[in-house]
Amino acid sequence: MEMISETATVTSKSMVNIPSKIRKKYSIKEGTRIIFVENENGSIEIIPVPPLSDLFGVDTENKEALIASIRELHAERRREVAFDKKKHHH
């Protein structure tokens, strides 16, 4: 798999244009939701989340696994935020 390295600039309104090679490779289009995940090493992952309407063509078993994975990502993020709040209040 070809690894893509592209650069983008943050605008005055905190917007970033996703480079076209990355948009095409990951099928990111208008309306695609993106999850930003901070890693322990200080980097940020950007994960496109396909709309549920795109999942209707996926067989049921895979669709359920994907939805469960997305829910787990959200739950993990909520736990991290709660942990960080506790840590900063002491």
Secondary structure, 3 states (H helix, E strand, C coil): CCCCCCCCCCCCCCCCCCCHHHHHHCCCCCCCEEEEEECCCCCEEEEEECCHHHHCCCCHHHHHHHHHHHHHHHHHHHHHHHHHHHHHHC
